[in-house]
Amino acid sequence: MSILTSMATATRAIVIENDKLLVMQRNKFGSTYFTLVGGRINHGETPEEGLAREVFEETGLTVTSARPVFIEQHPEPYDHQIIYLCEVAPHQDVVIQETSEEATMNKYGMNLHQPFWVTSRAFAGIPFRTPLLHKAIVDALKKGFPKEPIQLQETTKSSFLKRTKKQFKKWRT
């Protein structure tokens, strides 16, 4: 299934193994938060190709199956994101690949990236970059992931920023 848009499109992976979710911890200009593994698709790539490439670059994992479960819209300048529930091939540790953009930023101490596994229970309490998606994933872990993609959308840029600030404040206390 290919979902294309005219906006800048990013893909994100929900990978669950042994009751743990794969997340990317970011430290961007001193702000620490978590997001899913993934990123923008390149010109000429399908979303599924971009997803597989991003997951491999950021973790060394090979996606073996993926189905879209959420589509997240943000007001400009944020992305249109397609979030996939993924399975990956058997693997060892998750490691950012040396040829990736994330490895380059880590090398120079810019916008640090660190992939790791977090328990499903702990996932509910982490400062996640997009609160609406965070809530949707927490709910899906309890009730099951949707069979068809569900549209998630912030109504305004200010509501997105308010939710994000509120969540970070809650996590820090």
Backbone bond lengths (Angstrom), bond angles and torsions (degrees), N, CA, C in turn:
res aa  C-N    CA-C-N  psi(-1)  N-CA   C-N-CA  omega(-1)  CA-C   N-CA-C  phi
1 M - - - 1.445 - - 1.521 108.48 -
2 S 1.279 118.14 128.79 1.449 122.15 179.79 1.523 109.38 -118.12
3 I 1.338 115.45 125.93 1.452 121.36 179.87 1.523 106.74 -115.27
4 L 1.336 117.70 108.71 1.454 121.68 -178.11 1.513 110.50 -110.91
5 T 1.328 115.96 151.47 1.458 121.23 178.39 1.513 109.24 -138.56
6 S 1.329 116.33 169.27 1.454 120.08 176.09 1.520 111.39 -87.71
7 M 1.330 118.58 -15.17 1.462 122.43 178.33 1.522 109.46 -80.37
8 A 1.332 115.95 170.15 1.457 120.00 170.59 1.527 106.99 -62.21
9 T 1.305 117.02 131.10 1.455 121.28 -175.76 1.517 110.73 -117.13
10 A 1.319 115.02 135.85 1.453 122.10 174.18 1.523 107.59 -121.77
11 T 1.315 115.33 155.49 1.457 120.79 174.72 1.522 108.06 -121.19
12 R 1.309 116.38 147.22 1.463 122.72 178.79 1.516 108.49 -133.63
13 A 1.331 115.85 149.39 1.462 121.95 -177.24 1.522 111.38 -113.92
14 I 1.316 115.37 129.58 1.458 121.53 167.08 1.523 104.87 -99.65
15 V 1.324 115.74 111.66 1.463 121.61 178.74 1.528 106.27 -118.18
16 I 1.332 115.78 123.61 1.460 121.26 -178.51 1.525 108.11 -123.21
17 E 1.328 115.17 126.72 1.471 121.41 175.89 1.519 108.76 -139.83
18 N 1.309 116.68 131.52 1.469 121.68 175.82 1.525 111.88 49.94
19 D 1.329 116.64 46.88 1.460 124.18 179.44 1.536 112.95 60.91
20 K 1.329 116.70 27.56 1.464 121.77 175.63 1.517 109.10 -126.33
21 L 1.341 115.25 144.19 1.464 121.80 177.08 1.519 109.25 -106.77
22 L 1.313 115.20 143.33 1.457 121.07 176.11 1.524 108.31 -85.05
23 V 1.324 116.83 125.40 1.463 121.83 178.58 1.526 108.98 -130.95
24 M 1.325 114.10 164.07 1.459 120.87 174.62 1.523 106.98 -114.97
25 Q 1.326 115.46 119.08 1.458 119.14 173.94 1.519 107.73 -86.16
26 R 1.316 115.72 130.94 1.465 121.53 -178.89 1.521 109.14 -118.82
27 N 1.307 115.07 144.57 1.456 121.40 168.09 1.513 104.66 -126.33
28 K 1.316 115.57 99.81 1.460 122.26 -174.85 1.520 108.70 -111.46
29 F 1.313 115.80 109.11 1.463 121.89 179.96 1.529 111.14 53.59
30 G 1.354 116.43 41.05 1.459 121.44 177.47 1.518 115.33 86.05
31 S 1.322 118.40 -4.77 1.463 122.42 178.17 1.526 108.49 -99.25
32 T 1.323 116.01 117.44 1.462 120.20 -179.61 1.520 109.54 -97.00
33 Y 1.322 115.37 131.14 1.457 120.92 178.03 1.524 108.36 -155.41
34 F 1.327 115.19 174.52 1.454 121.60 -179.64 1.521 109.82 -120.60
35 T 1.301 115.46 152.58 1.455 122.46 175.52 1.524 107.41 -148.52
36 L 1.296 116.32 176.50 1.455 120.36 173.22 1.520 109.05 -83.94
37 V 1.298 116.15 157.19 1.462 122.10 174.16 1.525 107.86 -66.79
38 G 1.320 117.14 140.24 1.459 121.31 177.62 1.508 110.82 144.95
39 G 1.321 116.06 -173.41 1.454 120.54 179.91 1.518 110.80 176.15
40 R 1.329 114.81 -169.43 1.468 120.87 -177.63 1.517 111.78 -68.11
41 I 1.326 113.82 144.85 1.459 118.40 175.60 1.528 108.33 -82.72
42 N 1.307 115.65 148.18 1.459 121.63 178.72 1.526 110.65 -83.61
43 H 1.314 115.28 156.55 1.468 120.78 176.28 1.531 109.04 -55.16
44 G 1.316 116.55 130.80 1.459 121.56 178.64 1.514 114.43 90.32
45 E 1.330 118.61 -10.53 1.465 121.58 178.15 1.525 109.88 -89.44
46 T 1.308 115.69 148.27 1.457 119.59 167.24 1.529 106.68 -79.67
47 P 1.325 118.14 161.32 1.460 118.65 175.86 1.534 112.59 -56.45
48 E 1.314 117.13 -37.63 1.457 120.62 -179.27 1.535 111.21 -67.18
49 E 1.330 117.24 -38.91 1.467 120.55 176.62 1.525 110.42 -65.73
50 G 1.331 116.65 -43.18 1.462 120.73 177.96 1.520 111.51 -62.38
51 L 1.322 116.78 -40.40 1.458 121.34 177.79 1.524 110.88 -59.68
52 A 1.319 116.28 -51.32 1.470 120.63 -178.77 1.532 110.92 -59.73
53 R 1.331 116.61 -43.04 1.468 120.78 -179.81 1.531 110.49 -64.08
54 E 1.330 116.83 -48.76 1.463 120.78 -178.25 1.534 111.82 -62.10
55 V 1.331 117.15 -44.42 1.461 120.22 179.30 1.525 109.84 -60.47
56 F 1.332 117.53 -44.13 1.458 119.75 179.60 1.530 111.19 -64.49
57 E 1.333 117.58 -47.31 1.470 120.67 -178.87 1.526 111.99 -59.55
58 E 1.325 116.67 -39.65 1.460 120.52 -174.10 1.521 114.56 -88.11
59 T 1.347 117.78 -13.67 1.472 119.43 -175.43 1.523 114.92 -140.45
60 G 1.331 117.58 -20.33 1.466 120.93 -172.52 1.515 112.74 82.82
61 L 1.334 117.81 2.74 1.463 121.60 -178.85 1.525 110.93 -87.75
62 T 1.330 115.42 148.08 1.457 122.13 177.78 1.523 109.39 -106.11
63 V 1.325 115.91 119.52 1.469 121.12 178.62 1.527 108.41 -72.57
64 T 1.341 116.28 127.77 1.462 120.62 178.54 1.533 111.98 -104.36
65 S 1.325 116.63 -24.51 1.463 120.49 173.98 1.516 108.40 -155.29
66 A 1.335 114.40 149.83 1.462 119.64 -179.19 1.523 108.56 -153.69
67 R 1.330 115.17 136.05 1.466 119.26 173.63 1.512 108.41 -134.82
68 P 1.324 116.28 135.82 1.458 119.46 -179.07 1.529 110.92 -68.58
69 V 1.350 115.66 134.31 1.460 120.42 179.58 1.528 112.56 -121.31
70 F 1.331 116.47 -27.25 1.465 120.44 178.38 1.523 109.24 -139.65
71 I 1.324 115.51 148.25 1.454 122.13 171.36 1.516 104.89 -125.47
72 E 1.319 115.40 124.75 1.457 120.29 -173.59 1.527 109.82 -117.54
73 Q 1.312 115.37 123.48 1.466 121.96 177.12 1.518 108.52 -104.61
74 H 1.311 115.91 141.11 1.463 121.66 174.15 1.513 108.52 -127.55
75 P 1.322 116.83 149.75 1.462 118.43 171.74 1.530 108.72 -63.43
76 E 1.321 116.40 154.69 1.461 119.91 177.65 1.519 109.21 -54.91
77 P 1.312 120.34 143.56 1.462 127.27 9.20 1.518 113.20 -95.84
78 Y 1.327 118.65 18.19 1.457 120.84 -176.20 1.522 111.86 -77.83
79 D 1.308 114.85 167.87 1.460 122.05 -174.20 1.520 114.46 -85.72
80 H 1.300 112.29 160.39 1.463 123.35 161.98 1.527 102.03 -88.71
81 Q 1.327 118.03 122.95 1.459 120.58 -176.95 1.524 110.54 -121.62
82 I 1.316 114.67 138.32 1.457 121.74 173.97 1.524 105.59 -109.21
83 I 1.325 115.76 121.99 1.458 120.64 -176.80 1.523 108.36 -106.89
84 Y 1.324 114.87 125.66 1.463 122.78 -175.69 1.525 110.93 -110.24
85 L 1.309 116.03 141.35 1.454 122.27 167.89 1.524 105.51 -88.03
86 C 1.332 116.61 120.23 1.470 120.93 -170.20 1.517 112.81 -120.88
87 E 1.309 113.17 153.21 1.460 121.78 166.13 1.509 106.22 -115.79
88 V 1.337 115.41 148.71 1.464 120.20 -178.99 1.523 110.02 -126.63
89 A 1.333 114.68 158.62 1.463 121.26 178.21 1.532 109.49 -67.75
90 P 1.336 116.41 156.92 1.470 118.67 175.52 1.531 109.77 -52.15
91 H 1.329 115.53 145.18 1.472 119.32 -171.77 1.514 111.56 -154.26
92 Q 1.309 114.71 173.39 1.465 122.75 171.59 1.524 107.20 -98.83
93 D 1.311 117.52 -136.87 1.461 122.14 179.39 1.520 111.51 -71.18
94 V 1.336 115.89 158.79 1.461 120.64 173.38 1.528 107.71 -88.34
95 V 1.332 115.29 130.47 1.459 120.88 -176.29 1.519 108.96 -144.18
96 I 1.326 116.17 132.73 1.463 120.35 174.46 1.523 107.87 -64.33
97 Q 1.321 115.90 131.26 1.460 120.76 -179.27 1.531 110.41 -74.27
98 E 1.323 116.79 138.87 1.464 121.89 -173.77 1.521 113.90 -60.49
99 T 1.322 117.71 -24.35 1.469 120.52 -179.04 1.521 113.52 -88.08
100 S 1.335 117.13 1.07 1.467 120.39 -176.41 1.526 112.18 -82.93
101 E 1.318 114.36 158.42 1.470 122.07 174.76 1.530 110.39 -59.09
102 E 1.333 117.03 -38.54 1.466 121.66 -179.22 1.525 110.98 -64.28
103 A 1.340 117.58 -40.06 1.467 120.89 178.23 1.521 110.88 -63.59
104 T 1.327 116.38 -39.73 1.466 120.36 178.17 1.529 110.35 -63.34
105 M 1.331 116.94 -45.72 1.469 119.57 178.80 1.524 111.12 -63.48
106 N 1.346 117.08 -40.22 1.464 120.33 177.88 1.531 110.62 -62.35
107 K 1.322 116.31 -41.83 1.474 121.87 -178.01 1.519 111.05 -58.72
108 Y 1.330 116.60 -38.89 1.454 121.17 -178.25 1.529 113.30 -95.01
109 G 1.340 116.37 6.57 1.458 120.51 177.70 1.517 114.29 71.08
110 M 1.336 115.95 23.37 1.469 120.86 180.00 1.525 109.51 -104.59
111 N 1.309 117.47 131.01 1.464 120.51 172.82 1.529 111.70 42.99
112 L 1.307 116.57 67.66 1.456 122.44 -172.89 1.529 112.50 -63.74
113 H 1.331 115.15 144.41 1.465 123.61 -179.24 1.523 108.50 -127.22
114 Q 1.343 116.35 137.37 1.450 120.70 175.73 1.526 109.66 -147.19
115 P 1.352 117.31 109.46 1.469 118.75 176.93 1.530 110.45 -79.42
116 F 1.314 116.25 141.89 1.453 119.61 172.73 1.523 110.10 -163.37
117 W 1.329 114.67 170.63 1.455 122.29 -178.55 1.517 109.52 -95.49
118 V 1.327 116.93 138.62 1.454 122.97 176.64 1.530 107.24 -128.84
119 T 1.334 116.57 141.45 1.465 118.36 -179.76 1.527 109.92 -64.45
120 S 1.314 114.82 154.21 1.472 119.75 178.22 1.518 110.59 -57.59
121 R 1.290 116.68 -38.92 1.473 120.53 -179.91 1.524 110.60 -66.15
122 A 1.324 118.12 -44.46 1.469 121.71 -179.67 1.529 110.94 -68.69
123 F 1.325 117.70 -29.60 1.461 121.60 -178.36 1.530 111.31 -55.50
124 A 1.306 117.12 -37.49 1.470 121.09 -177.62 1.528 112.25 -61.44
125 G 1.340 118.34 -24.23 1.457 120.92 -175.54 1.516 116.31 -104.67
126 I 1.326 118.25 2.90 1.473 118.61 -177.88 1.529 111.39 -84.45
127 P 1.332 117.62 153.27 1.473 120.47 177.20 1.521 109.98 -77.20
128 F 1.303 115.54 93.59 1.455 122.38 -175.43 1.514 109.64 -86.71
129 R 1.318 117.47 143.74 1.468 122.64 -174.33 1.525 113.32 -60.53
130 T 1.325 116.72 -40.77 1.458 119.80 -178.63 1.538 109.01 -119.32
131 P 1.320 116.76 101.42 1.469 121.27 -175.15 1.523 114.82 -57.55
132 L 1.316 117.85 -35.87 1.466 120.43 -179.73 1.532 110.64 -64.11
133 L 1.322 116.51 -43.93 1.466 120.80 176.70 1.524 110.24 -67.06
134 H 1.302 117.37 -40.65 1.461 121.80 178.69 1.529 110.29 -55.94
135 K 1.332 115.73 -48.88 1.470 120.57 179.35 1.528 110.99 -62.26
136 A 1.325 117.06 -41.73 1.470 120.43 179.92 1.526 110.85 -62.10
137 I 1.325 117.46 -40.64 1.473 120.68 179.45 1.522 110.29 -68.73
138 V 1.335 117.28 -44.86 1.474 120.46 178.49 1.528 109.54 -57.78
139 D 1.326 117.47 -45.59 1.469 121.07 177.90 1.529 111.42 -61.98
140 A 1.331 116.88 -42.87 1.467 120.98 -178.42 1.532 111.36 -66.81
141 L 1.315 117.44 -32.07 1.468 119.92 176.75 1.525 110.74 -64.08
142 K 1.325 116.54 -30.27 1.467 121.18 179.26 1.524 112.04 -84.85
143 K 1.351 116.76 -41.59 1.467 121.67 -170.27 1.522 114.54 -107.56
144 G 1.325 116.89 -10.97 1.457 120.72 -176.15 1.523 110.92 104.08
145 F 1.317 115.89 149.17 1.455 121.40 -179.85 1.526 109.99 -80.62
146 P 1.332 116.86 147.58 1.465 119.62 -178.62 1.526 112.12 -65.54
147 K 1.317 115.95 149.79 1.469 121.09 178.08 1.529 111.20 -76.98
148 E 1.328 116.44 -30.68 1.471 122.84 175.97 1.523 107.85 -117.93
149 P 1.343 117.95 149.52 1.467 119.59 -178.16 1.527 112.58 -60.60
150 I 1.332 115.10 137.80 1.456 122.69 177.40 1.525 107.95 -104.30
151 Q 1.329 115.80 135.06 1.464 122.47 178.51 1.529 109.84 -80.13
152 L 1.334 117.05 123.38 1.460 122.89 174.05 1.518 106.41 -111.33
153 Q 1.326 117.61 133.07 1.461 118.02 -177.34 1.518 111.52 -150.20
154 E 1.331 115.78 126.96 1.466 121.90 170.11 1.522 106.52 -76.15
155 T 1.290 116.67 144.01 1.452 118.87 -177.85 1.522 113.15 -80.79
156 T 1.325 117.30 -32.08 1.455 120.10 179.16 1.512 109.84 -145.41
157 K 1.326 115.71 162.48 1.458 120.32 176.71 1.520 109.85 -62.07
158 S 1.340 117.96 -39.43 1.463 120.15 -177.71 1.525 111.29 -66.73
159 S 1.346 118.89 -35.60 1.468 119.23 178.23 1.520 110.56 -67.50
160 F 1.338 116.99 -35.37 1.462 121.07 176.30 1.528 109.51 -62.81
161 L 1.320 117.44 -47.53 1.461 121.37 -178.01 1.521 111.25 -67.00
162 K 1.341 118.53 -39.86 1.462 121.48 178.28 1.521 110.78 -61.55
163 R 1.335 116.48 -46.22 1.467 119.84 -179.95 1.516 110.89 -63.07
164 T 1.323 117.25 -41.90 1.456 121.42 -178.82 1.524 110.46 -64.03
165 K 1.339 118.34 -47.44 1.464 121.84 179.80 1.523 110.75 -62.15
166 K 1.329 117.25 -42.33 1.462 121.63 179.76 1.525 110.32 -61.54
167 Q 1.323 116.76 -42.79 1.457 120.27 -178.47 1.528 110.67 -67.19
168 F 1.330 118.98 -42.74 1.461 121.62 179.58 1.524 110.50 -63.02
169 K 1.335 116.75 -41.79 1.460 121.43 179.95 1.534 109.51 -62.30
170 K 1.319 117.14 -43.63 1.461 122.62 -179.99 1.525 110.53 -61.90
171 W 1.338 117.19 -41.62 1.458 121.18 -177.81 1.520 111.57 -68.18
172 R 1.312 117.60 -36.42 1.460 121.53 -176.66 1.519 112.72 -73.92
173 T 1.330 118.13 -21.57 1.472 120.17 -177.70 1.505 112.05 -91.31
